[in-house]
Every structure is written in C-alpha cells, then in structure tokens.
C-alpha cells in the first residue's frame, strides 16, 4: 500500500531535483544537460552582482516579515475569539464565511480585490467617500505606497479561516476541568484565555512558527504576479519567486533562474534549522 505513494514522491518530488545541476552549467535546451558546459558558481556570482538584487531581496524580506507579523497571529486571534462564542449557529456561520476564501483560486481573489479597490464604482472607495474620509476615488493598486498593505491584507483574508482550524482543534483538546477549576477560583474569561488556553496551544503555535520562519523567503508567487501585473509596481512587487519566473520563463535564462531558486532553498533550510534550534530550548522543536 505504501509503495505507490513512495513511488509518487520519488518520481515527482525527488527525481526532478536532479535538474538543479543546470545551476552550475550554461544550460542549452538544444544541447541538453549532458552536453552543456559546466561553469561552476558563475550564475550565483551574477545574481549577487545583479543590480536587481537589493530590490528583490528587500521586497521578499519585507513582504514575508509583514505576512509573518500580521498573517501568523491572525488565525490564532480568530480561534481564540471563536472559542469564546457560545452561540453555535453564529460560530458556524463565521467559520464557514472565513473558510470560504481559502478554497478560491488566487485569480478569483485577486479579481475580487481589484474590483473592490477600483476607482470605477469600487465598493471600498464608495465606502470611504460615504464616511467622508476621501473626496474622490483613490487608485490604490497603481501607487507603490499601498501595495504591501493590500497584498498582506488579501493573504490574511484568504487564509485566516482555514489556518485557524488547527488552533481550534488544539483548543478543543484542552481538559475542561482546567476551566472549571479556574471558574471556581473566580477567573474571568480573559484570564482563562491568557492563563489556560494560550499556554496549552503554545506547542502548536511554536511548531507552526518554526515552519513559517523556514518559509521566510517564500513571499508569494501567484498573489504577487496577479496584483503586481502593473509594471509601475515592479519596484515593490518583484520578489525572489517572481524574479525566478521572469528570468527563467520570460527571458529563457534557465541556469540563472535555477541558481537563484537553489540559493533560496538553501537559505530556507538554514532558517528552518536555526528556528528549530531556538525552539528546542522551549522543548517544542520539530526534531
């Protein structure tokens, strides 16, 4: 029973890793890997000398850190808030509405967000005008100042519901006797949340935080490609993944794009190992 799954992983996950060798070649699709000349670390050196290196790394780190600082605690807060809701019907409605965006593709989410922010009858502009905060519609998606906030907000809206499932499951596993004892001692719901719920789900939080730090260089791809389609936003939307896509697919620099992707993978592994070592001090590491 395990063999088909093992074969699937080997064929589609490990065998393609052989292709990273073209990062050390001047790969030509006509010559193939066997006949393409080896050039050592030339493409890595080209990347580190590239004038776009600073912009790409800055955008990647800033967007990743914003997603980590805003997107990581958001599902925890939602799970804690839902745990305090006693009306089951209301709780299920909120859960269903919050889960729904996760099952939509980024194409739908991006088009919905773009329509909402549009200057032509966009609901967000109409709402702000109704509140008297702006006098005329603002072109939110054509100005660099708003791009990072929009991309992080869209990610939070899409993932917050589904990500909160794990924390709700962890909360459901807490012994009810702990809450009963705290209630007898006169603890409020907020103190129970702070002294019982949060410490009990902390191992799960730390494990997901380790994984999130390991993905720090994965700032996103589909979302940034769709939201950053305007060339005027290139300086704030170009991250490592979109840079690799542009170099490899659009410009045909396969070896260079593979070298950048390999660099990202190596740094991500180093971040994962470092975060795990720090977490090991709390007794909640992955290994």
C-alpha positions in Angstrom: 0.0 0.0 0.0 2.9 2.4 0.7 4.8 1.6 -2.5 2.6 3.6 -4.9 2.8 6.7 -2.6 6.5 6.2 -2.2 7.0 5.9 -6.0 4.8 9.1 -6.5 7.0 11.1 -4.1 10.3 9.8 -5.7 9.2 10.5 -9.2 7.6 13.9 -8.7 9.5 15.3 -5.7 13.0 13.8 -5.6 13.8 12.9 -9.2 13.2 16.4 -10.5 15.9 17.7 -8.0 18.5 16.3 -10.5 17.6 19.4 -12.6 19.3 21.8 -10.1 22.6 20.8 -11.6 21.9 23.2 -14.5 22.5 26.0 -12.0 26.2 25.1 -12.4 26.0 24.9 -16.2 25.4 27.2 -19.2 22.4 25.1 -20.0 21.1 25.0 -23.5 17.8 23.2 -24.4 19.4 22.2 -27.7 22.5 20.5 -26.1 20.8 19.1 -23.1 22.3 18.6 -19.6 24.9 16.1 -20.8 26.5 18.5 -23.4 26.0 21.9 -21.7 29.3 23.3 -20.4 30.0 23.5 -16.6 30.6 27.0 -15.3 30.8 26.5 -11.5 29.3 29.3 -9.5 29.1 31.8 -12.3 25.3 32.2 -12.1 25.4 32.7 -8.4 28.0 35.4 -8.8 25.9 37.0 -11.5 22.9 37.1 -9.1 24.9 38.7 -6.3 26.2 41.3 -8.7 22.8 41.9 -10.2 21.5 45.5 -9.9 18.1 44.0 -9.0 19.4 42.0 -6.0 18.7 44.7 -3.5 15.2 45.4 -4.7 14.2 41.7 -4.9 15.7 40.8 -1.5 14.2 43.9 0.1 10.7 43.2 -1.3 11.0 39.5 -0.4 12.0 40.1 3.2 9.6 43.0 3.9 6.6 41.2 2.4 7.5 37.9 4.2 8.0 39.7 7.6 4.7 41.6 7.2 2.9 38.3 6.4 4.7 36.7 9.5 3.9 39.6 11.8 0.2 40.1 10.7 -0.8 36.8 9.0 0.7 34.4 11.6 -1.1 35.7 14.7 -4.4 36.5 12.9 -5.7 32.9 12.8 -4.7 32.4 16.5 -6.7 35.5 17.4 -9.7 34.3 15.4 -9.5 30.8 17.0 -9.4 32.4 20.5 -12.3 34.7 19.6 -14.4 31.8 18.2 -13.7 29.7 21.2 -15.4 32.4 23.4 -18.6 32.4 21.2 -21.3 30.4 22.9 -23.9 30.8 20.1 -23.1 27.7 18.0 -25.2 28.9 14.9 -23.3 32.2 14.9 -20.0 30.4 15.4 -20.6 28.1 12.4 -21.7 30.9 10.2 -18.5 32.9 11.0 -16.3 29.8 10.5 -17.9 29.0 7.1 -17.6 32.5 5.8 -13.9 32.7 7.0 -13.1 29.3 5.4 -14.6 30.1 2.0 -11.8 32.3 0.6 -9.2 29.6 1.1 -10.9 27.4 -1.5 -10.9 30.1 -4.1 -8.0 30.4 -6.5 -5.8 33.5 -6.4 -7.2 34.5 -9.8 -10.7 34.9 -8.2 -9.4 36.5 -5.0 -7.2 39.0 -7.0 -10.0 39.9 -9.4 -12.5 40.4 -6.5 -10.0 42.6 -4.6 -9.1 44.6 -7.7 -12.8 45.2 -8.4 -13.4 46.2 -4.8 -10.5 48.7 -5.0 -11.4 50.0 -8.4 -11.8 53.8 -9.0 -14.8 52.9 -11.2 -17.6 52.1 -8.6 -15.2 50.1 -6.4 -17.0 49.4 -3.1 -14.0 50.4 -0.9 -13.8 53.8 -2.5 -17.6 54.3 -2.2 -17.5 53.3 1.4 -14.6 55.7 2.3 -16.4 58.5 0.4 -19.6 57.8 2.4 -17.6 58.1 5.6 -16.1 61.4 4.3 -12.5 60.1 4.6 -11.8 60.8 0.9 -13.2 63.3 -1.6 -12.6 61.3 -4.7 -11.8 57.7 -5.6 -8.2 56.6 -5.0 -6.3 54.4 -7.4 -5.0 52.1 -4.7 -3.4 49.5 -7.0 -1.4 51.9 -9.0 0.5 53.5 -6.1 3.5 51.8 -4.5 2.7 53.1 -1.0 -0.4 50.9 -0.7 0.9 47.7 -2.4 2.4 45.9 0.6 -0.7 46.6 2.8 -3.0 45.3 0.0 -1.0 42.1 -0.6 -0.8 41.3 3.1 -4.5 42.1 3.7 -5.5 39.8 0.8 -3.4 37.0 2.2 -4.8 37.3 5.7 -8.4 37.4 4.3 -7.8 34.3 2.1 -6.0 32.1 4.7 -7.2 33.2 8.2 -10.2 30.9 8.4 -8.5 27.7 7.2 -5.4 28.3 9.3 -7.5 28.8 12.4 -8.8 25.1 12.1 -5.6 23.7 13.6 -5.7 26.1 16.6 -9.4 25.4 17.2 -8.6 21.7 17.2 -5.8 22.3 19.7 -8.2 24.3 21.9 -10.8 21.6 21.7 -8.3 19.2 23.2 -7.8 21.2 26.4 -9.1 19.5 29.5 -12.4 21.2 30.5 -11.5 20.6 34.2 -8.9 23.3 33.9 -11.6 25.9 33.0 -13.9 24.6 35.7 -11.1 25.0 38.4 -10.3 28.5 37.1 -14.0 29.5 37.2 -14.3 28.3 40.8 -11.3 30.5 41.7 -13.1 33.4 40.1 -11.1 33.8 37.0 -12.6 35.8 34.1 -12.9 34.5 30.6 -10.0 36.7 29.6 -7.8 35.4 32.4 -8.7 31.8 31.4 -7.7 32.6 27.8 -4.4 34.1 29.0 -3.5 31.5 31.7 -5.0 28.3 30.2 -5.9 28.4 26.5 -2.7 30.2 25.2 -0.2 28.1 27.2 -2.0 24.9 26.2 -1.8 25.6 22.5 1.7 27.1 22.6 3.4 23.9 21.4 1.3 24.0 18.2 2.0 27.7 17.8 5.7 27.2 18.1 5.8 24.4 15.6 3.9 26.5 13.0 6.1 29.4 13.8 9.2 27.3 13.0 7.7 26.3 9.7 6.7 30.0 9.0 10.3 31.1 9.6 11.6 28.4 7.3 9.3 29.8 4.6 10.6 33.4 5.2 11.9 33.7 1.6 8.6 32.4 0.2 7.0 35.8 0.0 4.4 34.5 -2.5 4.1 33.9 -6.2 0.6 33.8 -7.6 -0.7 36.7 -5.5 2.3 38.9 -6.3 2.1 38.0 -10.0 -1.6 38.9 -10.2 -1.5 42.0 -8.0 1.8 43.3 -9.3 0.9 43.0 -13.0 1.2 46.8 -13.3 4.9 47.5 -14.4 4.8 50.7 -12.3 4.7 48.4 -9.2 7.8 46.4 -10.2 9.9 48.1 -7.5 7.7 46.9 -4.7 6.2 43.7 -6.1 9.2 41.9 -7.5 10.3 39.1 -5.1 12.5 36.0 -5.5 9.8 33.8 -6.9 8.6 36.3 -9.5 12.2 37.2 -10.3 12.9 33.5 -11.0 9.8 33.2 -13.1 10.8 36.3 -15.1 14.4 35.2 -15.6 13.5 31.5 -16.4 10.3 31.6 -18.4 10.2 35.1 -19.9 13.9 35.6 -20.7 14.9 31.9 -21.1 17.9 32.2 -18.6 17.2 28.7 -17.1 20.6 28.3 -15.4 20.5 31.7 -13.8 16.9 31.2 -12.6 17.8 27.7 -11.2 20.8 29.2 -9.3 18.5 31.8 -7.7 15.9 29.2 -6.8 18.7 27.0 -5.3 20.0 29.9 -3.3 16.5 30.5 -1.9 16.1 26.8 -1.0 19.5 26.6 0.8 18.8 29.8 2.9 15.3 28.5 3.7 16.8 25.2 5.1 19.3 27.2 7.1 16.4 29.4 8.6 14.4 26.3 9.4 17.3 24.6 11.2 18.1 27.9 13.1 14.5 28.4 14.2 14.2 24.7 15.3 17.4 25.1 17.4 15.9 28.1 19.1 12.6 26.3 19.6 14.4 23.3 21.1 15.2 25.4 24.1 11.4 25.5 24.9 11.0 21.8 24.4 8.8 22.2 21.3 11.1 21.6 18.4 10.2 19.7 15.2 13.1 17.3 15.8 
